[in-house]
Amino acid sequence: MHKIYELMPDIQGEEMLLLQKLTQDYSEESLRSFAAIYRARRKDPMLILLLTLLGLLGVAGVHRILLNQIGMGILYFFTGGLCLIGTIVDAVNYQNLSLNYNRQMAMEVHHLLNVGK
């Protein structure tokens, strides 16, 4: 079993496969550094879903701002989640939204750790 799974057992599926591929040649120290930085930057899909559902109650766009999509978050806020249609679509696609963000963060952390080598 890959060591990244031991450090981050709560991550599964496509995200875990990406992390395993990125960290396959890491030393134990680099792997621990990667896990610590990535865990701090990662967004949990359930948090994204809860914030998306908050948009159905009138505070739309918070999830997009949290995912560093500031412009889209402001647009959602002022248009009521694009008249709730965008919020409903995001509620269905919350896993893809968080996976795309987490993939970007994993690549940034990987690059950050490999710049010094």
Backbone as JSON, one array per atom type, in Angstrom:
{
  "sequence": "MHKIYELMPDIQGEEMLLLQKLTQDYSEESLRSFAAIYRARRKDPMLILLLTLLGLLGVAGVHRILLNQIGMGILYFFTGGLCLIGTIVDAVNYQNLSLNYNRQMAMEVHHLLNVGK",
  "N": [[0.85, -1.18, 0.0], [0.46, 2.24, -0.69], [2.31, 4.88, 0.84], [1.19, 7.43, 1.15], [-1.47, 7.0, 1.57], [-1.5, 6.07, 4.16], [-0.89, 8.39, 5.55], [-2.97, 10.05, 4.87], [-5.73, 8.87, 5.22], [-8.4, 9.52, 4.87], [-8.89, 10.43, 2.35], [-10.05, 9.49, -0.84], [-10.67, 7.54, -3.85], [-10.5, 9.12, -7.04], [-8.99, 11.33, -6.32], [-7.13, 10.25, -4.48], [-5.73, 8.53, -6.19], [-4.45, 10.4, -7.84], [-2.79, 11.67, -5.94], [-1.18, 9.52, -5.17], [0.18, 9.04, -7.57], [1.56, 11.47, -7.92], [3.26, 11.47, -5.71], [4.84, 9.21, -5.75], [7.63, 8.88, -5.94], [8.64, 10.12, -3.74], [10.59, 10.83, -0.81], [10.4, 9.71, 2.62], [10.36, 11.96, 4.31], [9.77, 14.04, 2.48], [7.25, 13.19, 1.69], [5.78, 13.43, 4.05], [5.92, 16.21, 4.36], [4.57, 17.01, 2.03], [2.0, 15.93, 2.57], [1.26, 17.41, 4.85], [1.2, 20.1, 3.93], [-0.6, 19.88, 1.78], [-2.92, 18.97, 3.07], [-3.6, 21.23, 4.54], [-4.34, 23.0, 2.52], [-6.32, 21.74, 1.07], [-9.77, 21.29, 0.13], [-12.62, 20.03, 1.61], [-15.0, 17.91, 0.1], [-17.59, 17.68, 1.27], [-17.84, 20.02, 2.75], [-17.92, 21.86, 0.67], [-20.33, 21.08, -0.53], [-22.15, 21.68, 1.57], [-21.82, 24.49, 1.73], [-22.65, 25.16, -0.8], [-25.35, 24.42, -0.67], [-26.13, 26.3, 1.13], [-26.45, 28.42, -0.52], [-28.98, 27.99, -1.56], [-30.51, 28.97, 0.41], [-30.27, 31.63, 0.22], [-27.73, 32.82, 0.39], [-25.78, 32.8, -1.84], [-22.89, 31.67, -3.65], [-20.75, 31.53, -1.86], [-19.36, 29.12, -1.75], [-18.03, 29.15, -4.19], [-16.28, 31.29, -3.86], [-14.68, 30.27, -1.81], [-13.42, 28.31, -3.27], [-11.58, 29.72, -4.67], [-12.65, 31.04, -6.84], [-13.34, 33.84, -7.27], [-14.58, 35.9, -8.82], [-16.76, 34.5, -9.99], [-18.06, 33.77, -7.66], [-18.87, 36.28, -6.64], [-20.56, 37.03, -8.72], [-22.53, 35.0, -8.47], [-23.49, 35.71, -5.94], [-24.71, 38.23, -6.34], [-26.63, 37.6, -8.23], [-28.28, 35.78, -7.14], [-27.33, 33.14, -7.2], [-27.25, 32.78, -9.92], [-30.01, 32.93, -10.49], [-30.75, 30.7, -8.99], [-30.3, 28.47, -10.61], [-27.58, 28.0, -11.27], [-26.63, 27.42, -8.72], [-28.02, 25.05, -8.12], [-26.99, 23.37, -10.1], [-24.31, 23.36, -9.27], [-24.66, 22.11, -6.8], [-25.23, 19.55, -7.6], [-22.85, 18.94, -8.89], [-20.84, 19.15, -6.96], [-18.75, 17.47, -6.1], [-17.03, 17.31, -8.32], [-16.3, 20.0, -8.5], [-14.85, 20.36, -6.1], [-12.88, 18.39, -6.48], [-11.5, 19.33, -8.74], [-10.42, 21.72, -7.71], [-8.87, 20.66, -5.61], [-7.11, 19.07, -7.06], [-5.66, 21.03, -8.42], [-4.44, 22.26, -6.2], [-2.87, 20.12, -5.27], [-1.07, 19.84, -7.38], [0.23, 22.31, -7.21], [1.45, 22.11, -4.67], [3.09, 19.92, -5.12], [4.78, 20.98, -7.09], [5.9, 23.06, -5.59], [7.4, 21.62, -3.66], [9.22, 20.38, -5.31], [10.72, 22.38, -6.49], [12.97, 23.13, -5.08], [14.73, 21.08, -5.56]],
  "CA": [[0.0, 0.0, 0.0], [1.23, 3.47, -0.82], [2.44, 5.55, 2.13], [0.33, 8.62, 1.24], [-2.74, 6.54, 2.13], [-1.33, 5.99, 5.61], [-0.88, 9.75, 6.09], [-4.24, 10.71, 4.57], [-6.68, 7.79, 4.95], [-9.75, 10.03, 4.59], [-8.98, 10.76, 0.93], [-10.34, 8.28, -1.6], [-11.03, 7.64, -5.25], [-9.67, 9.78, -8.04], [-8.05, 12.21, -5.64], [-6.07, 9.41, -3.94], [-4.92, 8.07, -7.31], [-3.61, 11.52, -8.23], [-1.78, 11.86, -4.91], [-0.24, 8.41, -5.26], [1.01, 9.24, -8.76], [2.45, 12.61, -7.69], [4.2, 11.26, -4.61], [5.41, 7.86, -5.81], [9.09, 8.9, -5.78], [8.98, 10.97, -2.6], [11.16, 10.24, 0.4], [9.47, 9.76, 3.76], [10.3, 13.35, 4.75], [9.03, 14.81, 1.47], [5.86, 12.73, 1.74], [5.15, 14.07, 5.22], [5.78, 17.63, 4.03], [3.49, 17.11, 1.05], [0.73, 15.67, 3.24], [0.94, 18.52, 5.76], [0.84, 21.29, 3.14], [-1.81, 19.59, 1.01], [-4.07, 18.91, 3.99], [-3.95, 22.61, 4.91], [-4.92, 23.69, 1.37], [-7.4, 20.94, 0.48], [-11.15, 21.58, 0.51], [-13.42, 18.82, 1.74], [-16.21, 17.96, -0.74], [-18.8, 17.88, 2.07], [-17.89, 21.45, 3.05], [-18.36, 22.52, -0.56], [-21.76, 20.79, -0.66], [-22.89, 22.46, 2.57], [-21.8, 25.9, 1.34], [-23.5, 25.27, -2.0], [-26.73, 24.37, -0.21], [-26.37, 27.6, 1.76], [-26.92, 29.27, -1.62], [-30.42, 27.81, -1.72], [-31.14, 29.75, 1.47], [-30.13, 33.04, -0.08], [-26.35, 33.3, 0.44], [-25.15, 32.06, -2.94], [-21.55, 32.03, -4.1], [-19.71, 31.35, -0.84], [-18.56, 27.96, -2.14], [-17.16, 29.55, -5.3], [-15.22, 32.14, -3.29], [-13.8, 29.35, -1.1], [-12.66, 27.58, -4.28], [-10.77, 30.73, -5.36], [-13.36, 31.55, -8.02], [-13.88, 35.05, -6.66], [-15.51, 36.55, -9.75], [-17.98, 33.7, -10.09], [-18.72, 33.87, -6.36], [-19.55, 37.58, -6.58], [-21.68, 36.95, -9.67], [-23.57, 34.19, -7.83], [-24.05, 36.46, -4.82], [-25.6, 39.3, -6.81], [-27.7, 37.11, -9.1], [-29.02, 34.7, -6.46], [-26.88, 31.85, -7.74], [-27.76, 32.81, -11.31], [-31.44, 32.59, -10.34], [-30.74, 29.36, -8.38], [-29.93, 27.4, -11.56], [-26.17, 27.71, -11.06], [-26.48, 26.8, -7.4], [-28.51, 23.67, -8.23], [-25.98, 22.65, -10.89], [-23.16, 23.19, -8.4], [-25.01, 21.13, -5.77], [-25.1, 18.24, -8.24], [-21.45, 18.75, -9.29], [-19.94, 19.59, -5.89], [-17.56, 16.62, -6.04], [-16.13, 17.74, -9.39], [-15.76, 21.31, -8.13], [-13.81, 20.19, -5.08], [-11.79, 17.61, -7.06], [-10.71, 20.22, -9.59], [-9.67, 22.61, -6.83], [-7.87, 19.87, -4.9], [-6.1, 18.68, -8.06], [-4.82, 22.21, -8.61], [-3.64, 22.43, -4.99], [-1.88, 19.04, -5.24], [-0.04, 20.18, -8.36], [1.0, 23.43, -6.65], [2.28, 21.61, -3.58], [4.11, 19.09, -5.78], [5.74, 21.91, -7.71], [6.58, 23.76, -4.49], [8.38, 20.72, -3.05], [10.23, 19.99, -6.29], [11.48, 23.53, -6.95], [14.25, 23.15, -4.39], [15.57, 19.93, -5.93]],
  "C": [[0.89, 1.24, 0.0], [1.21, 4.25, 0.49], [1.55, 6.78, 2.26], [-1.02, 8.23, 1.83], [-2.67, 6.46, 3.65], [-1.39, 7.38, 6.25], [-2.22, 10.46, 5.9], [-5.31, 9.66, 4.25], [-8.08, 8.26, 4.6], [-9.95, 10.38, 3.12], [-9.13, 9.48, 0.14], [-10.49, 8.58, -3.08], [-10.0, 8.31, -6.13], [-8.62, 10.69, -7.4], [-6.87, 11.41, -5.07], [-5.17, 8.9, -5.05], [-3.96, 9.16, -7.78], [-2.48, 11.71, -7.22], [-0.74, 10.74, -4.94], [0.71, 8.6, -6.44], [2.01, 10.37, -8.52], [3.56, 12.3, -6.69], [4.93, 9.92, -4.66], [6.92, 7.82, -5.58], [9.54, 9.74, -4.6], [9.65, 10.17, -1.49], [10.12, 10.36, 1.52], [9.28, 11.21, 4.24], [9.5, 14.21, 3.78], [7.56, 14.46, 1.48], [5.12, 13.36, 2.92], [4.94, 15.56, 4.98], [4.63, 17.85, 3.06], [2.13, 16.97, 1.74], [0.31, 16.84, 4.13], [0.48, 19.75, 4.98], [-0.47, 21.06, 2.39], [-3.05, 19.56, 1.89], [-4.54, 20.3, 4.38], [-4.66, 23.34, 3.76], [-6.15, 23.0, 0.79], [-8.76, 21.39, 0.99], [-11.94, 20.28, 0.51], [-14.69, 18.94, 0.89], [-17.49, 18.19, 0.06], [-18.95, 19.35, 2.48], [-18.39, 22.23, 1.84], [-19.85, 22.3, -0.78], [-22.57, 21.63, 0.32], [-22.94, 23.95, 2.2], [-22.62, 26.14, 0.08], [-24.97, 25.29, -1.59], [-27.11, 25.65, 0.54], [-26.88, 28.6, 0.72], [-28.41, 29.14, -1.87], [-31.2, 28.6, -0.67], [-30.93, 31.24, 1.29], [-28.72, 33.61, -0.04], [-25.54, 32.52, -0.6], [-23.74, 32.57, -3.19], [-20.43, 31.83, -3.11], [-18.79, 30.19, -1.23], [-17.6, 28.31, -3.26], [-16.01, 30.43, -4.8], [-14.21, 31.26, -2.56], [-12.92, 28.56, -2.06], [-11.81, 28.51, -5.15], [-11.36, 31.17, -6.7], [-14.12, 32.8, -7.59], [-14.92, 35.72, -7.55], [-16.83, 35.82, -9.87], [-18.76, 33.75, -8.77], [-19.48, 35.17, -6.21], [-20.74, 37.6, -7.53], [-22.84, 36.14, -9.07], [-24.26, 34.97, -6.72], [-25.07, 37.48, -5.3], [-26.72, 38.83, -7.72], [-28.49, 35.97, -8.45], [-28.64, 33.34, -7.01], [-27.31, 31.67, -9.16], [-29.19, 32.28, -11.31], [-31.63, 31.14, -9.88], [-30.31, 28.25, -9.33], [-28.47, 27.01, -11.36], [-25.91, 27.01, -9.74], [-26.93, 25.34, -7.44], [-27.52, 22.82, -9.01], [-24.74, 22.38, -10.04], [-23.42, 22.17, -7.29], [-24.89, 19.7, -6.33], [-23.63, 17.92, -8.51], [-20.44, 19.13, -8.21], [-18.66, 18.76, -5.81], [-16.55, 17.01, -7.12], [-15.52, 19.09, -9.08], [-14.63, 21.16, -7.12], [-12.63, 19.38, -5.62], [-10.9, 18.48, -7.94], [-9.85, 21.16, -8.76], [-8.54, 21.83, -6.14], [-6.77, 19.38, -5.83], [-5.13, 19.84, -8.29], [-3.9, 22.42, -7.4], [-2.55, 21.35, -4.9], [-0.74, 19.33, -6.2], [0.83, 21.33, -7.85], [1.93, 22.97, -5.54], [3.42, 20.75, -4.15], [5.19, 19.96, -6.4], [6.56, 22.64, -6.64], [7.68, 22.89, -3.88], [9.5, 20.34, -4.02], [11.05, 21.15, -6.83], [12.88, 23.53, -6.33], [15.2, 22.03, -4.8], [16.41, 20.2, -7.14]]
}
